Amino acid sequence: MSAGEQTTVEMPGAVLFASLWGGPLAGRVPIVLLHDSLGAVALWRDFPARLAAYTGHPVIAYDRPGFGRSTARSDALTLDFIAAEAHTSLAAVLRHFGVDEVILFGHSVGGGMAVSAAAQWPRRVLAVITESAQAFVEDRTRQGIEDARASFADPAQLARLAKYHGNDLQQARWVLSAWTDTWLSADFANWSLAPMLAQLACPLLALHGNLDEFGSLAHPRMMASLPSAFPGQGQYQVLAQCGHVPHREQTDQVLRTVKEFLLLHGLH
């Protein structure tokens, strides 16, 4: 993995770990990566470096509180944690790097966070790219999470997860629980990105593998079809024979598609 330029970001109650590739930022719009429910900066591996080199945009990635090398957590996620990301960790990261305008790239739940931030910051977010993102809580999503939770009953699986979260089994258990307990909760069953999508005022690209075990193609179709007030601004691409992690499974295709999308909207 190319580590990029590493730094720490102060925010109320936590210190975040972040990295920058392809700097300096001056006068250039960065792409900020938002990780998935088990993710961390390290799990992006060499993708940020390759994305920066291929698109010419600086790339920033950070660990949310409780993940990776950021401050550990023991509290439960609030039900509005996806929408709240814009005004908590993400706001602190943009402030730290002095970023006014940004392109957001979110994987899985990070995609929902990217859409939500763009809806709340229509003048700051110039485009959104989602990858394997969920737009609502689908039976397939819940079943995939149930299956994943069962697989982590294997101590070796939990130990592998802990490697990316401070080599701390307790923190790995928190990461796993924050994902499974939240998404399988009855209180979260009616969550949807629809209200945020209705407010979106920037171009959106939704990437989704046809073999994604955590969501059907209903998700990218829903994201690309809204908002109706901006026809042609939303698009989706299905990646054949691809699962939940396209940036790892089909890196070259993801890079090409992202660059084409940015060129199409005058952002390259």
Summary of the structure (lengths in Angstrom):
residues: 268
radius of gyration: 17.1
end to end distance: 24.8
largest distance: 49.3
contacts: 920
relative contact order: 0.14
helix: 41%
strand: 19%
